[in-house]
Amino acid sequence: MALKEPSLCVMNFLNEVKLNYPTAISFSAGRPADQFFDLPGRLNKLDLYVAHESKRLSQTEAQLLAQLGQYGRTNGILGSHLASMLALDEDIKVNEQDIIVTTGCQEAMALLLIGLFDPKTDVLLSADPTYIGITGLADLLGIEVQGIDCNDQGLDLDMLERSIIEIGERGKIPRAVYVIPDFNNPLGSDMPVESRRALLAIAAAHDLWVFEDNPYGMFRFDGEPAPTLMSMDTEECVIYLGTFSKTLFPSLRVGFLVSNAHISDQEGGQVRLTEALSKVKSLTTVNTSAITQAMIAGVLIDSEYSLRKSISPLVDHYRKNRDTMLSELEAAFPKDDPLAEQVTWNRPHGGFFMTINLPFPFDDQTLADCAAEGVIVVPMAYFAKRPGRERQIRLSFSSVTCEEIKEGIAKLAAFIRKRCLHK
């Protein structure tokens, strides 16, 4: 029964764990920093959209407002504005017909799994560990998921090719691979450009869709932005997934799916993938709120379609948080410390997360014990299909203050030392 899927418990935990330990400092949730939401300012951008569109469409503002209150176009009204933003910020050249505006990025994932997969034959390959929103949903839909090891260099591409061959040999179809190339959730690692090229070559050779999820790409702290897979794609195999939950605020519940691919229809002709998936969306959420789309369009108009430039204060904030967490970890486990070789961590170049390696397993009971000591973290095993992550935890530095990071790392270090003494 679908309600027994363990991924449901993990998602509820991530959403609600802070409620269970209200006094603990939480490094568990990948939430954006809410002091940057600016709801009044963002909501005012609705007026900018109305003025802009009424002029462009030669309609009165009253007519346009009436339309915003109605059921809207299934694929959304934000497409042309998104296309302009993607061209400037991500070097992705598409038009509005290539875009479906979704109710959160989670709906975009649902459209792909429902619309492209036959649970009897098709397999989803996925970075492992990864965001369980898609792997858990695949489990609910009865779609087989095969995890592909992921590390500081992204996907293990040799393992990916072996898995593609193995899936075919047992009579099933490797349909798509899901990746978060930029500062992925949960590891915080990012994929080098050479690996991105290699992944696209593998996908083209094996007729594989690539689901590129990019919620964190605009939050790069070090170096120049890496090209998105879609901007590098010449075979129309990449389907790009985006969201405004991290760049603006989560309660908007607006995401998007981008593809310039065509697929065969029932009559043997060719149809846009987005047109075909639109039929699925009409049966999931009917359409995404036109009011929230209009507000986002106003934000994009106001920023001259470069969201990347407008969120630079956010990037500075998250960089400072990352640097604080790294410095506190280094102070807690200096090089001459006996635990220094056993307690290690990565240095993410962007995003919200980092990985800590521990000298002991971190399971449900350990999580509860740690939370009781005043700090909440997440076992990496929660995000993994395959074994091997039992001694890792994920820390999020996005929605805490520097003071909370200092206090929380001190409590975490004390817990780790206490556990090592008694193991």
C-alpha positions as CSV (number, residue, x, y, z in Angstrom):
1,M,0.0,0.0,0.0
2,A,1.3,3.5,-0.9
3,L,0.7,4.9,2.6
4,K,3.3,2.5,3.9
5,E,6.2,3.9,1.8
6,P,9.0,4.9,4.2
7,S,9.8,8.0,2.1
8,L,6.5,9.5,3.4
9,C,7.9,9.4,7.0
10,V,11.1,11.1,5.9
11,M,9.4,14.0,4.1
12,N,7.2,14.5,7.2
13,F,10.2,14.4,9.4
14,L,12.0,17.1,7.4
15,N,9.0,19.3,7.4
16,E,8.1,18.9,11.1
17,V,11.1,17.8,13.1
18,K,11.6,21.3,14.5
19,L,8.1,21.1,16.1
20,N,9.2,18.0,18.0
21,Y,12.3,19.6,19.4
22,P,11.3,23.3,19.7
23,T,14.3,24.4,21.7
24,A,16.9,22.6,19.6
25,I,18.9,24.3,16.9
26,S,18.0,22.8,13.6
27,F,20.4,22.1,10.7
28,S,17.8,19.8,9.2
29,A,15.5,21.8,6.9
30,G,16.7,23.1,3.5
31,R,14.6,26.3,3.9
32,P,15.6,29.7,2.6
33,A,16.3,32.5,5.0
34,D,13.0,34.2,5.6
35,Q,14.4,37.6,6.4
36,F,14.8,38.1,2.6
37,F,11.3,37.2,1.6
38,D,10.0,40.8,1.4
39,L,6.4,39.8,1.0
40,P,5.0,43.4,0.8
41,G,7.6,44.4,-1.8
42,R,7.0,41.2,-3.9
43,L,3.2,41.5,-3.7
44,N,3.4,45.0,-5.0
45,K,5.0,43.7,-8.2
46,L,1.6,42.3,-9.1
47,D,0.7,45.9,-10.0
48,L,3.7,46.2,-12.2
49,Y,2.7,43.1,-14.1
50,V,-0.8,44.3,-14.6
51,A,0.4,47.7,-16.0
52,H,2.9,46.0,-18.2
53,E,0.6,43.3,-19.6
54,S,-2.4,45.6,-20.1
55,K,-0.3,47.8,-22.2
56,R,1.2,45.0,-24.2
57,L,-2.1,43.3,-24.8
58,S,-4.1,46.5,-25.3
59,Q,-6.5,45.6,-22.4
60,T,-7.8,47.6,-19.5
61,E,-6.3,46.8,-16.1
62,A,-9.8,45.7,-15.0
63,Q,-10.0,43.2,-17.8
64,L,-6.6,41.8,-16.9
65,L,-7.4,41.5,-13.2
66,A,-10.6,39.7,-14.0
67,Q,-8.6,37.2,-16.0
68,L,-6.2,36.7,-13.1
69,G,-9.1,35.7,-10.9
70,Q,-10.3,33.0,-13.3
71,Y,-9.1,29.5,-14.2
72,G,-6.1,30.1,-16.5
73,R,-4.1,28.5,-19.2
74,T,-3.0,25.0,-18.2
75,N,0.7,25.6,-19.0
76,G,0.6,29.0,-17.3
77,I,1.0,32.7,-18.1
78,L,4.6,33.1,-17.0
79,G,6.2,31.3,-19.9
80,S,7.5,34.3,-21.9
81,H,8.9,36.0,-18.8
82,L,10.6,32.7,-17.7
83,A,12.1,32.3,-21.2
84,S,13.7,35.8,-20.9
85,M,15.1,35.0,-17.4
86,L,16.5,31.6,-18.5
87,A,18.2,33.2,-21.5
88,L,19.9,35.8,-19.3
89,D,20.7,33.8,-16.2
90,E,21.2,30.3,-17.5
91,D,22.0,30.7,-21.3
92,I,19.0,28.5,-22.0
93,K,17.4,29.5,-25.2
94,V,13.7,28.4,-25.3
95,N,10.3,30.0,-26.0
96,E,7.2,30.0,-23.9
97,Q,5.8,26.9,-25.7
98,D,8.7,25.0,-24.2
99,I,7.6,25.8,-20.6
100,I,5.0,24.4,-18.2
101,V,4.5,26.4,-15.1
102,T,3.8,24.0,-12.2
103,T,2.5,24.1,-8.7
104,G,5.9,23.8,-7.1
105,C,8.7,21.8,-8.7
106,Q,7.2,18.8,-7.0
107,E,4.4,18.8,-9.6
108,A,6.9,19.0,-12.4
109,M,8.4,15.8,-11.2
110,A,5.0,14.2,-10.9
111,L,4.2,15.2,-14.5
112,L,7.3,13.5,-15.8
113,L,6.9,10.3,-13.8
114,I,3.2,10.0,-14.8
115,G,3.6,11.1,-18.4
116,L,6.8,9.4,-19.4
117,F,7.0,6.2,-17.4
118,D,5.3,2.8,-17.7
119,P,5.7,1.3,-14.3
120,K,5.7,-2.2,-15.8
121,T,8.8,-1.6,-17.9
122,D,10.5,1.7,-17.2
123,V,13.2,2.4,-14.7
124,L,14.3,5.8,-13.2
125,L,18.0,6.1,-12.6
126,S,18.9,8.6,-9.9
127,A,21.9,10.1,-8.2
128,D,22.2,8.4,-4.8
129,P,21.8,9.9,-2.3
130,T,19.4,12.5,-3.6
131,Y,16.3,14.5,-3.0
132,I,13.6,12.0,-2.0
133,G,10.8,14.0,-3.4
134,I,11.2,12.3,-6.8
135,T,12.4,8.9,-5.7
136,G,9.7,8.7,-3.1
137,L,7.1,9.7,-5.6
138,A,8.4,7.1,-8.0
139,D,8.0,4.5,-5.3
140,L,4.4,5.6,-4.8
141,L,3.7,5.2,-8.5
142,G,5.2,1.8,-8.6
143,I,8.2,2.9,-10.8
144,E,11.5,1.1,-10.1
145,V,14.3,3.4,-9.0
146,Q,17.9,2.4,-9.4
147,G,20.4,4.5,-7.4
148,I,23.7,5.6,-9.0
149,D,26.5,6.5,-6.6
150,C,27.1,10.2,-6.2
151,N,30.2,11.9,-4.8
152,D,32.1,15.2,-4.9
153,Q,32.4,14.8,-8.7
154,G,28.7,14.1,-9.2
155,L,27.3,10.9,-10.7
156,D,29.6,7.8,-11.0
157,L,29.3,7.7,-14.8
158,D,30.9,4.3,-15.1
159,M,28.2,2.9,-12.8
160,L,25.5,4.7,-14.7
161,E,26.6,3.0,-18.0
162,R,26.8,-0.4,-16.3
163,S,23.3,0.1,-14.8
164,I,21.8,1.1,-18.2
165,I,23.2,-2.1,-19.7
166,E,22.1,-4.2,-16.8
167,I,18.5,-2.8,-16.9
168,G,18.3,-3.6,-20.6
169,E,19.6,-7.1,-20.1
170,R,16.8,-7.9,-17.7
171,G,14.2,-6.7,-20.2
172,K,13.4,-3.3,-18.7
173,I,13.9,0.2,-20.1
174,P,16.2,2.8,-18.5
175,R,13.9,5.8,-19.2
176,A,15.6,8.7,-17.5
177,V,18.3,9.8,-15.0
178,Y,17.6,12.4,-12.3
179,V,20.4,14.7,-11.2
180,I,21.0,18.0,-9.3
181,P,24.3,19.1,-10.9
182,D,24.7,22.2,-8.8
183,F,25.2,21.9,-5.0
184,N,22.9,18.9,-4.8
185,N,20.6,18.0,-2.0
186,P,21.8,16.3,0.2
187,L,25.6,16.2,-0.4
188,G,26.2,19.8,-1.4
189,S,28.6,18.7,-4.2
190,D,28.6,19.9,-7.8
191,M,29.3,18.3,-11.1
192,P,32.4,19.4,-13.1
193,V,31.9,20.6,-16.6
194,E,33.7,17.6,-18.1
195,S,31.3,15.2,-16.2
196,R,28.3,17.2,-17.5
197,R,29.5,16.7,-21.1
198,A,30.1,13.0,-20.4
199,L,26.6,12.6,-18.9
200,L,25.0,14.2,-22.0
201,A,27.0,11.9,-24.3
202,I,25.8,8.8,-22.3
203,A,22.2,10.0,-22.4
204,A,22.4,10.6,-26.2
205,A,24.0,7.2,-26.8
206,H,21.3,5.3,-24.8
207,D,18.2,7.4,-25.7
208,L,17.9,8.5,-22.0
209,W,16.1,11.5,-20.7
210,V,18.0,13.7,-18.3
211,F,16.0,15.4,-15.6
212,E,18.1,18.4,-14.5
213,D,16.8,19.8,-11.2
214,N,18.3,23.2,-10.4
215,P,16.9,24.8,-7.2
216,Y,20.4,25.9,-6.0
217,G,22.4,26.9,-9.0
218,M,22.0,30.6,-8.5
219,F,23.6,30.3,-5.1
220,R,27.2,29.9,-6.1
221,F,29.8,31.2,-3.6
222,D,33.1,30.4,-5.3
223,G,34.1,30.8,-8.9
224,E,32.1,31.2,-12.0
225,P,28.7,29.5,-12.6
226,A,28.9,26.2,-14.4
227,P,26.8,25.8,-17.6
228,T,23.5,24.0,-17.0
229,L,23.1,20.7,-18.7
230,M,20.2,22.1,-20.8
231,S,22.4,24.9,-22.1
232,M,24.9,22.3,-23.2
233,D,22.4,19.9,-24.7
234,T,22.3,19.4,-28.5
235,E,20.1,16.3,-28.6
236,E,16.9,17.6,-26.8
237,C,17.4,15.0,-24.1
238,V,17.5,17.4,-21.1
239,I,14.3,18.3,-19.2
240,Y,15.0,21.3,-16.9
241,L,13.2,21.7,-13.6
242,G,13.2,25.0,-11.7
243,T,11.5,26.6,-8.8
244,F,11.1,30.0,-7.1
245,S,10.9,28.5,-3.6
246,K,14.5,29.2,-2.8
247,T,15.1,32.4,-4.8
248,L,11.8,34.2,-3.7
249,F,9.9,32.2,-1.1
250,P,8.4,28.7,-0.8
251,S,4.7,29.6,-0.2
252,L,4.4,30.8,-3.8
253,R,4.4,27.1,-4.8
254,V,5.5,27.9,-8.3
255,G,8.0,25.8,-10.3
256,F,8.5,25.1,-13.9
257,L,9.4,22.4,-16.4
258,V,11.4,23.3,-19.6
259,S,11.8,21.1,-22.7
260,N,12.2,21.8,-26.4
261,A,11.8,18.1,-27.2
262,H,9.1,16.5,-29.4
263,I,7.7,13.0,-29.0
264,S,5.5,10.7,-31.1
265,D,1.8,11.0,-30.6
266,Q,-0.8,8.3,-31.0
267,E,-1.2,8.9,-34.7
268,G,2.5,8.6,-35.3
269,G,3.1,12.3,-35.7
270,Q,5.3,14.6,-33.6
271,V,4.1,16.8,-30.8
272,R,5.9,19.0,-28.3
273,L,6.6,17.2,-25.0
274,T,5.2,20.2,-23.1
275,E,2.0,19.9,-25.1
276,A,1.7,16.2,-24.2
277,L,2.5,16.8,-20.5
278,S,-0.1,19.6,-20.4
279,K,-2.8,16.9,-20.6
280,V,-1.4,15.4,-17.5
281,K,-1.3,18.7,-15.6
282,S,-4.9,19.3,-16.5
283,L,-5.6,16.2,-14.3
284,T,-3.3,17.1,-11.4
285,T,-3.7,20.8,-10.6
286,V,-5.7,22.0,-13.6
287,N,-3.5,25.2,-13.6
288,T,-1.1,27.0,-11.4
289,S,-2.3,30.1,-9.6
290,A,-2.3,33.0,-12.1
291,I,-2.0,35.5,-9.2
292,T,1.3,34.1,-8.0
293,Q,2.5,33.8,-11.5
294,A,1.7,37.5,-12.2
295,M,3.5,38.5,-9.0
296,I,6.6,36.6,-10.1
297,A,6.4,38.1,-13.6
298,G,6.3,41.5,-12.0
299,V,9.5,40.6,-10.0
300,L,11.2,39.5,-13.2
301,I,10.1,42.7,-15.1
302,D,11.4,44.8,-12.2
303,S,14.8,42.9,-12.2
304,E,15.1,43.3,-16.0
305,Y,14.8,39.5,-16.2
306,S,18.0,38.7,-14.3
307,L,17.0,37.1,-11.1
308,R,20.6,36.1,-10.5
309,K,21.6,39.8,-10.0
310,S,18.7,40.6,-7.8
311,I,19.4,37.9,-5.3
312,S,23.0,38.7,-4.7
313,P,22.3,39.7,-1.0
314,L,21.0,36.2,-0.5
315,V,24.2,34.7,-2.0
316,D,26.3,36.8,0.4
317,H,24.2,35.7,3.3
318,Y,24.5,32.0,2.5
319,R,28.2,32.3,1.8
320,K,28.7,33.9,5.2
321,N,26.7,31.1,6.9
322,R,28.8,28.4,5.0
323,D,32.0,30.1,6.0
324,T,30.9,30.3,9.6
325,M,29.9,26.6,9.7
326,L,33.3,25.6,8.2
327,S,35.3,27.7,10.6
328,E,33.3,26.4,13.6
329,L,33.9,22.8,12.5
330,E,37.6,23.5,12.0
331,A,37.8,25.0,15.5
332,A,35.8,22.1,17.0
333,F,38.0,19.4,15.4
334,P,41.5,21.0,14.8
335,K,44.2,19.1,12.9
336,D,45.9,17.9,16.0
337,D,42.7,16.5,17.5
338,P,42.5,12.7,17.8
339,L,39.1,12.8,16.1
340,A,40.2,15.0,13.2
341,E,40.8,12.1,10.8
342,Q,37.5,10.5,11.7
343,V,35.2,13.5,11.6
344,T,35.5,15.1,8.2
345,W,33.4,17.3,6.0
346,N,33.2,18.7,2.5
347,R,33.4,22.4,1.4
348,P,30.4,23.1,-0.8
349,H,30.9,25.8,-3.4
350,G,27.3,26.9,-3.1
351,G,23.8,25.9,-2.1
352,F,22.4,25.1,1.3
353,F,24.0,21.8,2.4
354,M,27.2,20.1,3.5
355,T,28.1,16.5,4.4
356,I,29.8,15.4,7.6
357,N,31.5,11.9,7.9
358,L,31.4,10.3,11.4
359,P,33.1,7.5,13.1
360,F,29.8,5.8,14.1
361,P,26.5,5.1,12.5
362,F,23.8,7.8,12.7
363,D,20.4,6.2,12.8
364,D,17.0,7.1,14.1
365,Q,17.9,6.7,17.7
366,T,21.1,8.6,17.3
367,L,19.1,11.4,15.7
368,A,16.8,11.5,18.7
369,D,19.7,11.5,21.2
370,C,21.4,14.3,19.3
371,A,18.2,16.4,19.2
372,A,17.8,15.9,22.9
373,E,21.3,17.4,23.3
374,G,20.1,20.5,21.5
375,V,20.9,20.1,17.8
376,I,19.0,18.5,14.9
377,V,20.7,17.0,11.9
378,V,19.6,14.5,9.2
379,P,21.0,11.0,8.7
380,M,22.3,10.8,5.1
381,A,20.8,7.3,4.9
382,Y,17.4,9.0,4.7
383,F,18.3,10.2,1.2
384,A,19.9,6.9,-0.1
385,K,18.6,3.9,-1.9
386,R,21.9,2.1,-1.6
387,P,23.8,1.2,1.6
388,G,27.0,2.9,2.6
389,R,25.8,6.3,3.9
390,E,25.1,5.1,7.5
391,R,28.0,7.2,8.9
392,Q,27.2,10.5,7.3
393,I,24.9,13.3,8.2
394,R,23.6,16.3,6.2
395,L,23.8,19.8,7.7
396,S,21.8,22.7,6.3
397,F,23.2,26.2,6.9
398,S,20.6,28.2,5.0
399,S,17.9,29.2,7.5
400,V,20.0,29.7,10.7
401,T,21.9,32.7,12.0
402,C,25.7,32.8,12.5
403,E,25.1,32.7,16.2
404,E,22.9,29.6,15.9
405,I,25.6,28.0,13.8
406,K,28.2,28.6,16.4
407,E,26.0,27.2,19.2
408,G,24.7,24.3,17.1
409,I,28.2,23.2,16.0
410,A,29.5,23.4,19.6
411,K,26.6,21.1,20.7
412,L,27.1,18.8,17.8
413,A,30.8,18.5,18.5
414,A,30.1,17.7,22.2
415,F,27.6,15.1,21.1
416,I,30.1,13.4,18.7
417,R,32.8,13.3,21.4
418,K,30.4,11.9,24.0
419,R,29.2,9.2,21.5
420,C,32.8,8.3,20.6
421,L,33.7,7.9,24.2
422,H,30.8,5.5,24.8
423,K,30.7,3.5,21.6
